[in-house]
């Protein structure tokens, strides 16, 4: 269904310019430019790239790498790491077999790599391209102690609420603009006989996303940043207020498919199935733009027709939130081809590189210079536009910025505590205290380590 619309000429000119600017890459070693007669600048070289992607995502990223090969002559080799990127990359470094480039899926992992002194700063050329094509917030997430190490190539808009248009039509409600309107619509849907939300409470990470959207809108970006860095405690009144806001939804069993008990037994794919599967049990499911892929590929829904979304609505007097995740490209110091690695990052920073994957689907880019027409369908264009239009107000997933012991471990830390909160949302203050105890321990250990 997706159409590949890669403009070869545009890509060629962009990469040639990037290579020409790259004379200061690698501490002064020239990246090189294409010589007369059509010779490729990096012919005979190989760039090894490691990342979490597999299946369709890996195939689509390979098309981006193939575009790089076409213009430079450098071959590429992709190595799938699985989810545990830091362990796999660390073992490869210790074994003397470090990849040249790693696609890092979390800010916390990027910071860990920098702390371990595994990373080379981006070239001057790549940094200039980042400055031109990305909102400053993305440069900030790719930097550690003021040095730019990571280029955010792929992003996710995690502020989208997906719904079955027929379910909303049956209940006589329209996509809401505010959180209060969303609750009113949810109650109307429940009264019509269909629970409003499928909540994936079995996967604790989805509950962190619920909290982060409410908190960003209600408390604002500055408080969000402070909490993400643990500069304010999780017992702060703003955290308690956000938990109280969530408790209004979580405490009403009529609004949740299967009630709280059912939600705690539902994983993420199951939550999408409850809305878009053959036997719908709810009208809406909150999660990122990747819901569309599951609805389309697993359940045959046509995105924009019988599966659609509205932006996560503003809470109270706050702005509508835009929470994002993303994958950053970094260059390892111990890789064997620093010059080729830097040239690849210079290419990935261009809108032409992003356009290759954008046409294939399952991808949005934080690159503000990418023409929205590059995306293969209107829904992708809308989610990408929402992300780019947020500019510096977009915030990276808070749990992905935290030490893994707090923000990224099944059955522990934030994931488990918010599952306990879903089970019994009646004591927001106690939940905040439990979150603070777990955060203090995790951040303390990370700082000591």
C-alpha positions as CSV (number, residue, x, y, z in Angstrom):
1,X,0.0,0.0,0.0
2,X,2.8,2.4,0.7
3,X,4.5,4.0,-2.3
4,X,8.2,4.4,-2.6
5,X,8.9,7.9,-3.8
6,X,12.6,8.4,-3.5
7,X,13.9,11.3,-5.5
8,X,17.3,10.2,-6.6
9,X,18.5,13.5,-8.0
10,X,17.6,15.4,-4.8
11,X,19.3,12.7,-2.6
12,X,22.4,12.9,-4.7
13,X,22.8,16.7,-4.5
14,X,22.1,16.7,-0.7
15,X,24.7,14.0,0.0
16,X,27.3,15.5,-2.3
17,X,26.9,18.8,-0.4
18,X,27.1,16.9,2.9
19,X,30.3,15.2,1.9
20,X,31.8,18.4,0.7
21,X,31.1,20.1,4.0
22,X,32.5,17.1,5.9
23,X,36.2,18.1,5.7
24,X,36.4,18.6,9.4
25,X,34.8,15.3,10.3
26,X,36.7,12.8,12.5
27,X,39.0,15.4,14.2
28,X,40.1,17.0,10.9
29,X,40.3,13.9,8.7
30,X,38.5,14.8,5.4
31,X,35.5,12.7,4.6
32,X,36.2,13.5,0.9
33,X,34.1,14.5,-2.0
34,X,33.2,12.7,-5.2
35,X,35.9,13.1,-7.7
36,X,35.5,13.7,-11.5
37,X,34.3,10.9,-13.7
38,X,31.6,9.8,-11.2
39,X,33.9,8.0,-8.7
40,X,32.3,7.3,-5.4
41,X,33.8,9.1,-2.3
42,X,33.8,5.9,-0.1
43,X,34.2,3.1,-2.7
44,X,35.7,0.0,-1.2
45,X,34.7,0.9,2.4
46,X,32.1,-0.8,4.6
47,X,30.1,0.9,7.4
48,X,28.7,-1.4,10.0
49,X,25.4,-0.3,11.6
50,X,23.8,-1.9,14.7
51,X,20.3,-1.3,15.9
52,X,17.2,-2.9,17.5
53,X,15.2,-3.1,14.2
54,X,14.2,-6.4,12.6
55,X,11.6,-7.4,10.1
56,X,9.9,-4.7,8.2
57,X,11.6,-1.9,10.1
58,X,15.0,-3.4,9.2
59,X,14.1,-3.8,5.6
60,X,12.9,-0.2,5.3
61,X,16.0,1.2,7.0
62,X,18.1,-0.9,4.6
63,X,16.6,1.1,1.8
64,X,18.0,4.2,3.5
65,X,21.4,2.6,3.7
66,X,21.1,1.5,0.1
67,X,20.6,5.2,-0.9
68,X,23.7,6.1,1.0
69,X,25.6,3.3,-0.8
70,X,24.3,4.5,-4.2
71,X,25.7,8.0,-3.6
72,X,29.0,7.2,-1.8
73,X,30.0,3.7,-2.9
74,X,30.3,2.6,0.7
75,X,28.8,-0.8,1.5
76,X,26.8,-1.1,4.7
77,X,26.2,-4.0,7.0
78,X,23.3,-4.0,9.5
79,X,23.5,-6.0,12.7
80,X,20.3,-6.4,14.7
81,X,21.0,-6.2,18.5
82,X,17.6,-7.1,19.9
83,X,16.3,-4.9,22.7
84,X,19.4,-5.0,24.9
85,X,21.4,-2.6,22.9
86,X,23.9,-1.5,25.6
87,X,24.9,-5.1,26.5
88,X,25.3,-6.2,22.9
89,X,27.3,-3.2,21.9
90,X,29.4,-3.4,25.1
91,X,30.3,-7.0,24.4
92,X,31.3,-6.1,20.8
93,X,33.5,-3.3,22.0
94,X,35.2,-5.6,24.5
95,X,35.7,-8.2,21.8
96,X,37.3,-5.7,19.4
97,X,34.4,-5.9,17.0
98,X,32.6,-2.6,17.5
99,X,30.1,-1.4,14.9
100,X,30.8,2.0,13.3
101,X,27.3,3.4,14.0
102,X,24.6,2.4,16.5
103,X,21.0,3.4,16.4
104,X,20.2,4.1,20.0
105,X,16.5,3.9,21.1
106,X,16.6,5.7,24.4
107,X,18.1,9.0,25.7
108,X,19.3,7.2,28.8
109,X,21.2,4.7,26.7
110,X,22.9,7.5,24.7
111,X,23.9,9.1,27.9
112,X,25.3,5.8,29.2
113,X,27.3,5.3,26.0
114,X,28.7,8.9,26.4
115,X,29.5,8.3,30.1
116,X,31.4,5.1,29.1
117,X,33.4,7.2,26.6
118,X,32.3,5.0,23.7
119,X,31.1,7.9,21.5
120,X,32.8,10.2,19.0
121,X,31.3,13.7,18.7
122,X,29.4,14.5,15.5
123,X,31.3,16.2,12.8
124,X,31.0,20.0,12.3
125,X,29.1,19.3,9.0
126,X,26.6,17.0,10.7
127,X,26.0,19.5,13.5
128,X,25.4,22.3,11.0
129,X,22.8,20.1,9.3
130,X,21.1,19.3,12.6
131,X,21.0,23.0,13.4
132,X,19.3,23.7,10.1
133,X,16.9,20.8,10.0
134,X,15.8,20.1,13.6
135,X,14.2,21.9,16.4
136,X,16.8,22.7,19.2
137,X,15.2,20.2,21.6
138,X,16.3,17.3,19.4
139,X,19.9,18.5,19.5
140,X,19.6,18.7,23.3
141,X,18.4,15.1,23.5
142,X,21.4,14.1,21.3
143,X,23.9,16.0,23.5
144,X,25.7,15.2,26.7
145,X,27.5,17.9,28.6
146,X,27.1,20.3,25.7
147,X,28.7,17.9,23.1
148,X,26.5,16.6,20.3
149,X,26.8,12.8,19.9
150,X,23.4,11.7,18.6
151,X,21.4,12.4,15.4
152,X,17.7,11.6,15.9
153,X,16.6,10.0,12.6
154,X,13.4,8.2,13.5
155,X,10.8,9.4,16.0
156,X,7.4,8.4,17.3
157,X,4.5,10.6,18.2
158,X,3.3,9.2,21.5
159,X,0.4,11.7,21.9
160,X,-2.2,10.1,19.7
161,X,-5.6,8.6,20.7
162,X,-6.8,6.0,18.1
163,X,-10.5,5.3,17.6
164,X,-13.0,3.4,15.5
165,X,-15.0,6.1,13.7
166,X,-18.1,3.8,13.6
167,X,-18.0,3.4,17.4
168,X,-17.9,7.2,18.0
169,X,-20.7,7.7,15.4
170,X,-22.9,5.1,17.1
171,X,-22.5,6.9,20.4
172,X,-23.1,10.3,18.7
173,X,-19.8,11.8,19.9
174,X,-17.0,13.6,18.0
175,X,-13.2,13.6,18.6
176,X,-12.6,15.7,21.7
177,X,-10.4,18.8,22.0
178,X,-9.9,18.7,25.8
179,X,-9.3,16.1,28.4
180,X,-12.7,16.9,30.1
181,X,-14.4,16.6,26.7
182,X,-12.7,13.2,26.3
183,X,-14.1,12.0,29.6
184,X,-17.5,13.2,28.7
185,X,-17.3,11.4,25.3
186,X,-16.1,8.3,27.1
187,X,-19.1,8.3,29.5
188,X,-21.5,8.8,26.6
189,X,-19.9,5.8,24.8
190,X,-20.2,3.7,27.9
191,X,-23.9,4.7,28.3
192,X,-24.4,3.5,24.7
193,X,-23.1,0.1,25.6
194,X,-19.4,0.2,24.5
195,X,-16.6,0.9,26.9
196,X,-14.6,3.8,25.8
197,X,-11.0,2.7,26.3
198,X,-8.9,-0.4,25.9
199,X,-6.0,0.2,28.3
200,X,-2.9,-2.0,28.1
201,X,-2.3,-2.3,31.8
202,X,-0.3,-5.6,31.5
203,X,2.4,-3.6,29.8
204,X,3.6,-1.0,32.4
205,X,5.2,1.2,29.8
206,X,1.8,2.2,28.4
207,X,0.8,3.5,31.8
208,X,4.0,5.7,31.9
209,X,2.9,7.1,28.6
210,X,-0.6,7.9,30.0
211,X,1.0,9.7,32.9
212,X,3.6,11.6,30.8
213,X,0.9,13.1,28.5
214,X,-1.2,14.2,31.4
215,X,1.8,15.6,33.3
216,X,3.3,17.5,30.4
217,X,0.0,19.2,29.6
218,X,-1.0,19.9,33.2
219,X,2.4,20.8,34.7
220,X,4.1,22.2,31.6
221,X,7.5,21.5,29.9
222,X,9.7,23.0,32.6
223,X,8.3,20.8,35.4
224,X,8.4,17.9,33.0
225,X,12.1,18.4,32.5
226,X,12.8,18.8,36.2
227,X,10.9,15.6,37.0
228,X,12.7,13.7,34.2
229,X,16.0,14.7,35.7
230,X,14.7,14.0,39.2
231,X,15.4,17.6,40.2
232,X,12.0,17.7,41.9
233,X,10.7,14.7,43.8
234,X,7.8,12.5,42.6
235,X,5.9,13.6,45.7
236,X,5.7,17.1,44.2
237,X,2.1,18.5,44.1
238,X,2.2,18.5,40.3
239,X,2.7,14.7,40.3
240,X,-0.1,14.1,42.7
241,X,-2.4,16.3,40.6
242,X,-1.6,14.3,37.5
243,X,-2.3,11.1,39.3
244,X,-5.6,12.4,40.5
245,X,-6.5,13.4,36.9
246,X,-5.7,9.8,35.8
247,X,-7.6,8.3,38.7
248,X,-10.8,9.9,37.3
249,X,-10.5,7.7,34.3
250,X,-8.9,4.6,35.9
251,X,-11.4,4.4,38.8
252,X,-14.4,4.2,36.5
253,X,-14.7,0.6,35.5
254,X,-17.5,1.4,33.0
255,X,-15.0,3.4,30.9
256,X,-12.5,0.5,30.6
257,X,-12.8,-2.6,28.5
258,X,-13.0,-5.4,31.1
259,X,-12.8,-2.8,33.9
260,X,-9.5,-2.4,35.8
261,X,-9.1,-6.2,36.1
262,X,-9.5,-6.6,32.4
263,X,-7.1,-3.7,31.7
264,X,-4.4,-5.3,33.9
265,X,-4.7,-8.5,31.8
266,X,-4.4,-6.7,28.4
267,X,-1.1,-6.1,26.7
268,X,-0.4,-3.5,24.0
269,X,-1.3,-5.6,21.0
270,X,-4.4,-6.9,22.8
271,X,-5.5,-3.3,23.5
272,X,-5.3,-2.5,19.8
273,X,-7.3,-5.7,19.0
274,X,-10.0,-4.7,21.5
275,X,-10.7,-1.6,19.3
276,X,-9.8,-2.7,15.8
277,X,-10.0,-6.5,15.9
278,X,-12.8,-8.8,14.6
279,X,-14.8,-8.5,17.9
280,X,-14.4,-4.9,19.1
281,X,-14.7,-4.4,22.9
282,X,-13.9,-0.7,23.1
283,X,-14.0,2.5,21.0
284,X,-10.7,4.0,21.7
285,X,-7.1,3.1,22.6
286,X,-4.4,5.5,23.6
287,X,-0.8,5.0,22.4
288,X,1.7,6.2,19.8
289,X,1.5,6.5,16.1
290,X,2.6,2.8,15.9
291,X,-1.0,1.8,16.7
292,X,-1.7,2.4,13.0
293,X,0.7,-0.3,11.9
294,X,-0.9,-2.9,14.2
295,X,-4.5,-1.9,13.1
296,X,-3.5,-2.0,9.4
297,X,-1.2,-5.1,9.3
298,X,-2.9,-7.3,11.9
299,X,-6.6,-6.4,11.5
300,X,-6.9,-5.0,7.9
301,X,-8.1,-1.5,9.0
302,X,-7.8,1.3,6.5
303,X,-6.0,4.1,8.3
304,X,-7.9,7.4,8.0
305,X,-11.1,5.5,7.1
306,X,-12.1,2.8,9.7
307,X,-9.2,3.6,12.0
308,X,-8.3,7.2,12.9
309,X,-6.8,9.3,15.6
310,X,-7.1,12.6,17.5
311,X,-4.2,14.3,19.3
312,X,-4.0,13.6,23.0
313,X,-6.2,16.5,24.3
314,X,-5.1,19.4,26.6
315,X,-5.6,18.9,30.3
316,X,-7.1,21.8,32.2
317,X,-5.6,25.1,31.1
318,X,-2.5,23.5,29.7
319,X,-1.4,23.0,26.1
320,X,-2.0,19.8,24.2
321,X,1.0,17.6,24.9
322,X,3.4,16.1,22.4
323,X,5.5,13.3,23.9
324,X,7.9,11.5,21.6
325,X,10.3,8.6,21.5
326,X,13.0,8.1,18.9
327,X,16.2,6.4,17.6
328,X,19.4,8.4,17.5
329,X,22.4,7.5,15.3
330,X,25.8,7.6,17.2
331,X,29.3,6.9,16.1
332,X,31.5,4.6,18.2
333,X,35.1,5.6,18.8
334,X,36.2,2.0,18.5
335,X,34.6,1.4,15.1
336,X,36.9,0.6,12.2
337,X,35.5,3.2,9.8
338,X,35.1,6.6,11.5
339,X,35.1,8.5,8.2
340,X,32.4,6.4,6.7
341,X,30.4,6.5,9.9
342,X,30.5,10.3,10.0
343,X,29.5,10.5,6.3
344,X,26.5,8.3,7.1
345,X,25.3,10.5,9.9
346,X,25.7,13.6,7.7
347,X,23.4,11.9,5.2
348,X,20.9,10.8,7.9
349,X,20.6,14.4,9.0
350,X,19.2,15.4,5.6
351,X,15.5,15.4,4.6
352,X,16.4,13.3,1.5
353,X,17.4,10.4,3.8
354,X,14.2,10.6,5.8
355,X,12.1,10.7,2.6
356,X,13.3,7.2,1.7
357,X,11.7,5.6,4.8
358,X,8.8,8.1,5.0
359,X,7.5,6.8,1.7
360,X,7.4,3.2,3.0
361,X,5.3,3.9,6.1
362,X,5.8,3.0,9.8
363,X,8.1,6.0,10.2
364,X,8.0,9.7,11.1
365,X,10.9,12.1,11.2
366,X,11.6,15.0,13.5
367,X,13.4,16.6,10.5
368,X,11.4,19.8,9.9
369,X,12.8,20.2,6.4
370,X,11.2,17.0,5.2
371,X,8.4,17.7,2.8
372,X,5.2,16.2,4.4
373,X,4.3,15.0,0.9
374,X,7.0,12.3,1.3
375,X,4.7,10.4,3.6
376,X,2.7,7.6,2.0
377,X,-0.7,8.5,3.6
378,X,-2.6,11.4,5.1
379,X,-2.6,9.9,8.6
380,X,1.2,9.7,8.7
381,X,1.4,13.2,7.4
382,X,-0.9,14.4,10.2
383,X,1.1,12.6,13.0
384,X,4.4,13.9,11.6
385,X,3.0,17.4,11.3
386,X,1.9,17.4,14.9
387,X,5.4,16.3,16.0
388,X,7.2,18.9,13.9
389,X,4.8,21.7,14.7
390,X,5.4,21.2,18.4
391,X,8.9,22.5,17.9
392,X,10.7,22.9,21.2
393,X,7.6,22.0,23.3
394,X,7.9,18.4,22.3
395,X,9.3,16.3,25.1
396,X,11.1,12.9,24.9
397,X,9.4,10.0,26.7
398,X,10.2,10.5,30.4
399,X,10.7,6.9,31.4
400,X,13.2,6.5,28.5
401,X,15.2,9.2,30.1
402,X,15.3,7.5,33.5
403,X,17.6,4.8,34.8
404,X,16.3,1.5,33.5
405,X,15.7,0.3,37.1
406,X,13.1,2.9,37.5
407,X,11.7,3.7,34.0
408,X,12.3,0.5,32.0
409,X,12.1,-2.7,34.0
410,X,9.1,-5.1,33.9
411,X,7.7,-5.8,37.3
412,X,9.7,-3.0,39.0
413,X,9.9,0.7,39.5
414,X,7.5,3.0,37.6
415,X,6.0,0.3,35.5
416,X,4.9,-1.8,38.5
417,X,3.9,1.2,40.7
418,X,1.6,2.5,38.0
419,X,0.1,-1.0,37.5
420,X,-0.6,-1.0,41.2
421,X,-2.2,2.5,40.8
422,X,-4.4,1.2,38.0
423,X,-5.5,-1.7,40.3
424,X,-6.4,0.8,43.0
425,X,-6.3,4.5,42.0
426,X,-7.8,5.7,45.2
427,X,-4.5,6.9,46.9
428,X,-2.6,9.2,44.6
429,X,-0.4,10.5,47.4
430,X,0.7,7.0,48.4
431,X,1.5,6.2,44.7
432,X,3.6,9.4,44.5
433,X,5.5,8.4,47.6
434,X,6.2,4.9,46.2
435,X,7.4,6.5,42.9
436,X,9.7,8.8,44.8
437,X,11.2,6.0,46.8
438,X,11.9,3.9,43.7
439,X,13.2,6.9,41.8
440,X,15.6,8.1,44.5
441,X,17.1,4.6,44.7
442,X,17.5,4.2,40.9
443,X,18.9,7.7,40.3
444,X,21.2,7.4,43.2
445,X,22.6,4.1,42.0
446,X,23.0,5.6,38.4
447,X,24.9,8.6,39.7
448,X,27.2,6.4,41.8
449,X,27.8,4.1,38.9
